[in-house]
C-alpha cells in the first residue's frame, strides 16, 4: 500500500543536519497517546506545495510526531542565549526540527514540532506544550503574517490526548511551526562559548549561504552578514512599533537571524498607548516593554557582534571598531523605517523635516488621553471623527490643524490619503480579551470562537462584515492583564 505520508508533497533537503554534530542532537519526537488534529492552515499548506486534503487525513499522526514524513531527519538544535540579560546554555528542550522543506517556488522552510517531548536540552522539563499557548502562537503569528510583518508561521496544532502539568493539569498539544530557519543569535552565542573557531566560521558561512548570499562576494563577508542582520532586525522592530506589537520575551535565543518574528510566548498587542506597556508575567522590571524594544534589539545585536569578532578581523581592536561602526547605524535604520511607517499611517506621501515632531505630538496626545493605539490611527482616516476624549482634546485639535495643513501640501486626493492610511493602520488586532475568550473555549473543546477570530484577523486592514465586535478594547476589568510563556 502506498504511504500517504509520502504522497503529502514533502520535499526535504536537510542542510542544517550537515553542520558539525555539536550543533544538534539527532532524535525522533516522543509519540503521544491520542493525537487529534485541531486546526490546519490550509492556505499555508498550499503555499508550501503540500497536499491539504492528505494533511487533513493524516495530520493527527504527522503533526504530533507519531509518524515521520519521508525525507525528514529529526533533530533538536543546540543554542545558548541571554535570557533577561543573563547568559545560559539552552537548546531545543521541547522542539524537534523535522527538516527543511523546499516549496515549489524554491524557498526553503524549517518544519518544526513544538511540544514534541524531551530532548537532551530539556534541562529537567517535560518537553511538552499546552494547548492554549500553542493556539495563541497560531493566532498571533498568523495575525502578524496578515499584517505583512516577517514572522514564523503556524501550519497545524494537534491535541495530544495527554495532560501536561503546570500549576494544574492542562490539555497537551503540539504546534507545527514553519520558518525561514530557526537560526538565532543564541546559535552563535553557543558556538562562541564552545570556542571552536572552525565551527564558528562554518556556522557563519552557512547562514550567509542560506539567508544572505549577496554577502559571499562582499569584501568582508562577515561584516556584511552583521550589517544585513542588523538592517533586517531594525526594520522588523519598526514594524512591531507601528502596530503596537509587544513580543514580551526578546531574549537573544528568540532573535532570528532571518529577520523573522519568532517564538510567541507572552506576546500581546497594546491597547491604550503607553511606552511602558508590559504584558509578560515574568517581566517584572519592564525590560521588554513596548518602548524598550528598539534598545533591546540593539543590545541583542551587540551580543551577536561579539560572537563574530574572531571573523571580522585578525586583531580584536580592529574587529571591535568594525562591529561598532556597523551597529552605530541601527537606530538610524530603525528610525527611518519607523518614520516611513508612521508617515503612511498619517497619509503622508512626501517627506518633510517636521514629520517626526508631528508624529510624536500625536503620540503624546494618545498617551495623555489614554487613547486606544489601533483605533485612533484607524479613525483618523474617517471623514468624521467619533466623539472620544482624544478628538476633543485641545492639543489634538491644534495638532489636527497642523496635520491637515501638511496634507494640503501634497497632490494626493483625500480618497488616496484615506486608502494609504487604512493600508497601514489595521482595523483589527487580536485583542487580549478576544484571544483569551477563544482559548478558554478551545480548552473546552469549542473551536468555533477561535475560527471566527482567525477569519477576521487574516484580513486585518480590510473593513469586513462582522468586524465591529472585534475592534473594541477590553473592558476596564482587564487592566493589569498578564500573559504567560506556557513553559
C-alpha positions as CSV (number, residue, x, y, z in Angstrom):
1,X,0.0,0.0,0.0
2,X,1.3,3.5,-0.9
3,X,2.4,5.5,2.1
4,X,0.1,8.5,2.2
5,X,2.7,10.5,4.2
6,X,5.0,10.2,1.2
7,X,2.2,11.5,-1.1
8,X,1.7,14.6,1.0
9,X,4.1,16.7,-1.1
10,X,7.1,16.9,1.3
11,X,10.4,17.8,-0.3
12,X,13.0,17.7,2.3
13,X,16.7,18.8,1.9
14,X,18.3,18.9,5.4
15,X,21.3,21.2,5.2
16,X,21.4,22.0,8.9
17,X,21.9,18.3,9.7
18,X,25.1,18.5,7.7
19,X,26.7,21.1,10.1
20,X,29.1,19.8,12.7
21,X,27.4,17.5,15.2
22,X,27.9,19.9,18.0
23,X,25.1,22.0,16.7
24,X,22.3,19.4,17.2
25,X,21.2,16.1,18.7
26,X,19.6,13.5,16.4
27,X,16.4,12.0,17.8
28,X,12.8,11.4,16.9
29,X,9.8,13.1,18.6
30,X,8.3,11.2,21.6
31,X,4.9,9.7,20.5
32,X,1.7,10.8,22.1
33,X,-1.3,8.7,23.1
34,X,-4.3,10.0,21.2
35,X,-3.4,12.7,18.7
36,X,-6.3,14.7,17.1
37,X,-5.9,17.5,14.5
38,X,-7.3,20.7,16.0
39,X,-6.5,23.1,13.2
40,X,-4.7,23.0,9.9
41,X,-3.6,26.1,8.0
42,X,-4.8,25.1,4.5
43,X,-3.6,28.3,2.7
44,X,-0.1,27.8,4.2
45,X,-0.1,24.1,3.3
46,X,-1.0,25.0,-0.3
47,X,1.7,27.7,-0.4
48,X,4.2,25.1,0.7
49,X,3.1,22.7,-2.1
50,X,1.6,20.2,0.4
51,X,-1.5,18.1,-0.3
52,X,-4.0,19.8,2.1
53,X,-6.7,17.0,1.9
54,X,-4.0,14.5,2.6
55,X,-2.9,16.6,5.6
56,X,-6.5,16.7,6.9
57,X,-6.5,12.9,6.7
58,X,-3.0,12.1,8.1
59,X,-2.4,15.3,10.1
60,X,-3.0,13.8,13.6
61,X,-0.2,11.3,13.2
62,X,2.1,13.6,11.2
63,X,1.8,16.8,13.2
64,X,2.0,15.1,16.6
65,X,5.3,13.4,15.7
66,X,3.9,9.9,15.8
67,X,4.7,9.5,12.1
68,X,7.8,10.9,10.4
69,X,7.4,12.1,6.9
70,X,9.5,10.7,4.1
71,X,12.8,12.6,3.8
72,X,12.7,14.2,7.2
73,X,15.7,14.0,9.5
74,X,14.5,14.9,13.0
75,X,16.9,16.7,15.4
76,X,17.0,19.1,18.3
77,X,19.1,22.2,17.8
78,X,21.7,23.4,20.2
79,X,22.0,27.1,21.1
80,X,22.6,29.4,24.0
81,X,21.1,32.8,24.9
82,X,20.8,35.8,27.1
83,X,17.5,35.5,28.9
84,X,16.6,38.8,30.6
85,X,20.2,39.7,30.3
86,X,21.7,36.6,31.8
87,X,23.7,34.1,29.7
88,X,22.7,30.4,29.8
89,X,23.2,27.3,27.7
90,X,19.9,26.2,26.1
91,X,18.8,24.2,23.1
92,X,15.5,22.8,21.9
93,X,14.1,21.5,25.1
94,X,10.7,20.8,23.7
95,X,11.0,21.1,20.0
96,X,12.2,18.9,17.1
97,X,13.2,20.2,13.7
98,X,11.8,17.6,11.3
99,X,13.8,19.1,8.4
100,X,13.9,21.7,5.7
101,X,11.1,21.6,3.1
102,X,11.6,23.1,-0.3
103,X,8.4,24.8,-1.6
104,X,7.5,24.8,-5.3
105,X,8.9,28.3,-5.7
106,X,12.3,27.2,-4.4
107,X,12.0,28.8,-0.9
108,X,13.4,26.7,2.0
109,X,11.4,26.4,5.2
110,X,12.2,24.7,8.5
111,X,9.4,22.4,9.7
112,X,9.5,22.2,13.5
113,X,7.3,20.4,16.0
114,X,6.9,22.4,19.3
115,X,5.9,20.3,22.3
116,X,7.2,17.1,20.9
117,X,8.8,15.6,24.0
118,X,12.0,15.6,26.0
119,X,15.4,16.1,24.3
120,X,19.0,16.2,25.6
121,X,18.4,20.0,26.1
122,X,15.2,19.8,28.2
123,X,17.1,20.6,31.5
124,X,14.6,18.7,33.6
125,X,11.5,19.9,31.7
126,X,8.8,17.5,30.4
127,X,9.3,18.6,26.7
128,X,5.6,19.1,26.3
129,X,3.4,22.1,25.4
130,X,-0.1,23.1,26.4
131,X,-3.0,23.6,24.0
132,X,-3.7,27.2,25.0
133,X,-0.2,28.7,24.4
134,X,0.1,26.7,21.1
135,X,-3.2,28.1,19.8
136,X,-2.0,31.6,21.0
137,X,1.1,31.3,18.8
138,X,-1.1,30.1,15.9
139,X,-3.4,33.2,16.3
140,X,-0.7,35.8,16.8
141,X,1.8,34.5,14.2
142,X,-0.9,34.4,11.6
143,X,-2.0,37.9,12.6
144,X,1.5,39.2,12.0
145,X,1.6,37.5,8.7
146,X,-1.7,39.2,7.8
147,X,-0.2,42.5,8.8
148,X,2.7,42.0,6.4
149,X,5.3,41.6,9.2
150,X,8.0,38.9,8.8
151,X,7.2,36.0,11.0
152,X,7.4,32.3,11.5
153,X,4.0,30.8,10.8
154,X,1.8,28.0,12.2
155,X,0.9,25.1,10.0
156,X,-1.1,23.0,12.4
157,X,-2.0,22.3,16.1
158,X,-2.6,18.8,17.3
159,X,-4.2,17.9,20.7
160,X,-2.2,15.0,22.1
161,X,-4.9,13.4,24.3
162,X,-2.5,13.7,27.2
163,X,-2.4,16.1,30.2
164,X,0.5,18.4,30.8
165,X,1.1,19.5,34.3
166,X,1.9,23.1,35.1
167,X,0.1,24.7,38.0
168,X,-2.7,22.4,37.2
169,X,-3.3,19.6,34.6
170,X,-3.9,21.1,31.2
171,X,-4.6,19.6,27.7
172,X,-1.4,18.9,25.8
173,X,-0.7,19.9,22.2
174,X,2.0,20.1,19.5
175,X,2.4,23.0,17.2
176,X,3.9,22.7,13.7
177,X,5.9,25.9,13.1
178,X,7.2,27.0,9.7
179,X,10.1,29.4,9.5
180,X,12.8,30.5,7.1
181,X,15.1,28.9,9.7
182,X,15.5,28.6,13.4
183,X,19.0,30.0,13.4
184,X,19.3,32.7,16.0
185,X,21.7,35.0,17.8
186,X,21.8,32.3,20.5
187,X,23.1,29.8,18.0
188,X,26.2,31.9,17.6
189,X,26.5,32.5,21.3
190,X,26.6,28.7,21.7
191,X,29.3,28.4,19.0
192,X,31.4,31.3,20.5
193,X,31.1,29.8,24.0
194,X,32.5,26.5,22.8
195,X,35.5,28.3,21.4
196,X,35.9,26.3,18.2
197,X,36.9,28.8,15.6
198,X,36.3,26.4,12.7
199,X,32.8,25.6,13.9
200,X,32.0,29.3,14.3
201,X,33.2,30.0,10.7
202,X,31.3,27.0,9.3
203,X,28.1,28.3,11.0
204,X,28.6,31.9,9.7
205,X,29.3,30.6,6.2
206,X,26.1,28.5,6.4
207,X,24.0,31.5,7.5
208,X,25.4,33.6,4.7
209,X,24.6,30.9,2.1
210,X,21.1,30.3,3.5
211,X,20.0,33.9,4.2
212,X,22.4,36.5,2.8
213,X,24.0,35.1,-0.3
214,X,24.9,38.6,-1.5
215,X,27.5,38.7,1.3
216,X,29.6,36.0,-0.3
217,X,31.0,38.4,-2.8
218,X,31.5,41.2,-0.3
219,X,34.9,42.5,0.6
220,X,34.3,41.3,4.2
221,X,31.5,38.7,4.1
222,X,31.2,38.6,7.9
223,X,30.9,42.4,8.2
224,X,28.3,42.2,5.5
225,X,26.5,39.5,7.5
226,X,26.4,41.6,10.6
227,X,25.2,44.6,8.7
228,X,22.4,42.7,6.9
229,X,21.1,41.1,10.1
230,X,21.2,44.5,11.8
231,X,19.2,46.1,9.0
232,X,16.5,43.4,8.9
233,X,16.1,43.5,12.7
234,X,15.9,47.3,12.8
235,X,13.1,47.2,10.1
236,X,11.3,44.4,11.9
237,X,11.2,46.3,15.2
238,X,9.9,49.4,13.4
239,X,7.1,47.3,12.0
240,X,6.3,46.0,15.5
241,X,6.2,49.5,16.9
242,X,3.9,50.7,14.1
243,X,1.2,48.3,15.0
244,X,1.7,48.2,18.8
245,X,3.0,44.6,19.0
246,X,4.9,43.6,22.1
247,X,7.0,40.5,21.9
248,X,7.3,40.0,25.6
249,X,10.5,37.9,25.7
250,X,13.1,39.4,23.5
251,X,15.9,37.1,24.6
252,X,18.8,36.5,22.2
253,X,17.7,32.9,21.7
254,X,14.4,34.4,20.3
255,X,16.2,36.7,17.9
256,X,16.1,35.0,14.5
257,X,18.9,35.7,12.0
258,X,16.4,35.6,9.2
259,X,14.8,38.8,10.5
260,X,11.5,37.0,11.3
261,X,9.4,37.3,14.4
262,X,9.9,34.1,16.3
263,X,8.7,32.4,19.5
264,X,5.3,33.7,20.6
265,X,5.2,33.3,24.3
266,X,3.9,36.2,26.5
267,X,3.2,38.4,23.4
268,X,0.3,40.8,23.0
269,X,-0.9,43.9,21.3
270,X,-1.1,47.2,23.1
271,X,-4.5,48.8,23.8
272,X,-4.1,52.3,25.3
273,X,-0.8,53.9,24.0
274,X,1.9,53.8,26.6
275,X,5.6,53.2,26.1
276,X,5.8,51.3,29.4
277,X,3.2,48.7,28.4
278,X,4.2,45.2,29.6
279,X,2.1,42.1,29.4
280,X,4.6,39.3,30.3
281,X,4.1,37.9,33.8
282,X,7.8,37.3,34.2
283,X,9.0,40.8,33.0
284,X,8.9,42.4,36.5
285,X,11.3,45.3,35.6
286,X,9.8,46.1,32.2
287,X,13.0,45.1,30.3
288,X,10.9,44.1,27.3
289,X,8.3,46.9,27.4
290,X,6.9,48.3,24.2
291,X,9.1,51.4,24.3
292,X,12.3,49.4,25.1
293,X,12.1,47.0,22.1
294,X,14.4,49.0,19.8
295,X,17.0,49.4,22.5
296,X,16.8,45.7,23.4
297,X,17.2,44.6,19.8
298,X,20.4,46.8,19.6
299,X,21.6,45.1,22.8
300,X,20.9,41.6,21.3
301,X,22.7,42.5,18.1
302,X,25.7,43.7,20.1
303,X,25.8,40.1,21.6
304,X,25.7,38.8,18.0
305,X,28.5,41.1,17.0
306,X,30.7,39.9,19.9
307,X,30.4,36.3,18.7
308,X,31.6,37.4,15.2
309,X,34.7,39.3,16.4
310,X,37.1,36.5,15.5
311,X,35.8,36.6,11.9
312,X,35.6,40.3,11.4
313,X,39.4,41.0,11.7
314,X,42.6,39.2,12.8
315,X,43.1,41.5,15.8
316,X,40.4,42.3,18.3
317,X,40.8,46.0,18.3
318,X,40.1,46.3,14.6
319,X,37.2,43.8,14.9
320,X,35.6,45.8,17.7
321,X,35.9,49.0,15.7
322,X,34.3,47.4,12.7
323,X,31.4,46.0,14.8
324,X,30.8,49.3,16.5
325,X,30.7,51.1,13.1
326,X,28.1,48.7,11.8
327,X,25.9,48.7,14.9
328,X,26.1,52.5,15.0
329,X,23.7,52.5,12.1
330,X,21.0,50.6,13.9
331,X,19.0,53.4,15.4
332,X,19.2,55.5,12.2
333,X,17.9,52.5,10.2
334,X,15.2,51.8,12.8
335,X,14.1,55.5,12.9
336,X,13.9,55.8,9.1
337,X,11.8,52.6,8.9
338,X,9.6,53.6,11.8
339,X,9.0,57.1,10.4
340,X,8.2,55.8,7.0
341,X,5.6,53.6,8.6
342,X,4.2,56.5,10.6
343,X,4.1,58.8,7.6
344,X,2.0,56.2,5.8
345,X,-0.4,55.9,8.8
346,X,-0.9,59.7,8.5
347,X,-1.4,59.5,4.8
348,X,1.8,61.5,4.1
349,X,3.3,60.8,0.6
350,X,6.3,63.1,0.9
351,X,8.9,63.7,3.5
352,X,9.4,66.8,5.5
353,X,11.8,67.6,8.3
354,X,9.0,68.3,10.8
355,X,7.2,65.0,10.2
356,X,8.8,63.3,13.3
357,X,7.6,66.0,15.5
358,X,4.1,65.8,14.0
359,X,4.0,62.0,14.8
360,X,5.4,62.5,18.3
361,X,2.9,65.2,19.2
362,X,0.0,62.9,18.2
363,X,1.5,60.0,20.3
364,X,1.8,62.4,23.2
365,X,-1.9,63.2,22.8
366,X,-2.7,59.5,22.8
367,X,-0.7,58.9,25.9
368,X,-2.3,61.8,27.8
369,X,-5.8,60.8,26.9
370,X,-5.3,57.1,27.2
371,X,-6.4,56.7,23.6
372,X,-6.5,53.3,22.0
373,X,-3.5,52.9,19.8
374,X,-5.0,50.8,17.0
375,X,-8.4,52.5,16.8
376,X,-7.0,56.1,16.9
377,X,-4.9,55.5,13.9
378,X,-7.8,53.9,12.0
379,X,-10.3,56.5,13.0
380,X,-8.1,59.3,11.7
381,X,-8.9,58.1,8.2
382,X,-12.6,58.7,8.7
383,X,-14.4,61.7,7.3
384,X,-16.0,62.4,10.6
385,X,-14.1,61.6,13.8
386,X,-16.1,59.9,16.6
387,X,-16.7,61.6,19.9
388,X,-13.8,60.4,22.0
389,X,-11.7,62.2,24.6
390,X,-8.6,62.4,22.3
391,X,-10.6,64.0,19.5
392,X,-12.0,66.7,21.9
393,X,-8.6,67.4,23.4
394,X,-7.4,71.0,22.8
395,X,-3.8,69.8,22.0
396,X,-5.2,67.3,19.5
397,X,-7.4,70.0,17.8
398,X,-4.3,72.1,17.4
399,X,-2.4,69.1,16.1
400,X,-5.1,68.2,13.6
401,X,-4.9,71.7,12.0
402,X,-1.2,71.2,11.5
403,X,-1.8,67.7,10.0
404,X,-4.4,69.0,7.6
405,X,-2.2,71.8,6.6
406,X,0.5,69.3,5.9
407,X,-1.8,67.2,3.8
408,X,-2.7,70.2,1.7
409,X,1.0,70.4,0.6
410,X,0.5,67.0,-1.2
411,X,-1.0,66.3,-4.6
412,X,-2.8,63.2,-3.2
413,X,-6.6,63.3,-3.1
414,X,-8.5,62.8,0.2
415,X,-9.5,59.4,-1.0
416,X,-5.9,58.4,-1.9
417,X,-4.9,59.6,1.6
418,X,-7.6,57.6,3.3
419,X,-6.6,54.5,1.3
420,X,-2.9,54.9,2.2
421,X,-3.8,55.3,5.9
422,X,-6.1,52.3,6.0
423,X,-3.5,50.2,4.2
424,X,-1.0,50.8,7.1
425,X,-3.4,51.0,10.1
426,X,-5.2,47.8,10.9
427,X,-8.8,47.8,11.7
428,X,-8.5,44.8,14.0
429,X,-5.8,43.2,16.1
430,X,-6.0,40.2,18.4
431,X,-7.4,41.9,21.4
432,X,-6.4,40.2,24.6
433,X,-9.9,39.5,25.8
434,X,-10.9,38.1,22.5
435,X,-7.8,35.8,22.4
436,X,-8.5,34.6,25.9
437,X,-12.1,34.0,25.0
438,X,-11.1,31.8,22.1
439,X,-8.5,29.9,24.2
440,X,-11.0,29.3,27.0
441,X,-13.5,27.9,24.6
442,X,-10.8,25.7,22.9
443,X,-9.9,24.2,26.3
444,X,-13.5,23.1,26.5
445,X,-13.4,21.6,23.0
446,X,-15.2,24.5,21.3
447,X,-13.0,25.8,18.5
448,X,-15.7,27.9,16.7
449,X,-14.8,31.1,18.5
450,X,-11.2,30.8,17.5
451,X,-12.1,30.1,13.9
452,X,-14.3,33.2,13.8
453,X,-11.5,35.3,15.3
454,X,-8.9,33.9,12.8
455,X,-11.3,34.7,9.9
456,X,-11.3,38.3,11.0
457,X,-7.6,38.6,11.7
458,X,-6.4,37.2,8.3
459,X,-7.6,40.4,6.7
460,X,-6.7,43.0,9.4
461,X,-6.6,46.0,7.1
462,X,-10.0,45.4,5.4
463,X,-13.4,46.6,6.5
464,X,-15.1,43.2,6.7
465,X,-18.6,42.1,7.8
466,X,-18.8,41.2,11.5
467,X,-15.6,43.0,12.3
468,X,-17.0,45.7,14.6
469,X,-17.3,43.5,17.7
470,X,-13.6,42.7,17.4
471,X,-12.5,46.3,17.4
472,X,-13.5,47.2,20.9
473,X,-10.7,47.4,23.6
474,X,-11.1,45.2,26.6
475,X,-13.3,46.4,29.5
476,X,-11.7,48.2,32.4
477,X,-11.7,45.0,34.4
478,X,-8.9,43.8,32.1
479,X,-6.4,46.4,33.3
480,X,-3.3,44.7,34.6
481,X,-3.8,41.7,32.2
482,X,-0.7,39.4,32.1
483,X,0.4,36.8,29.6
484,X,2.4,33.6,30.3
485,X,5.0,31.8,28.2
486,X,3.5,28.4,28.7
487,X,6.7,26.5,29.8
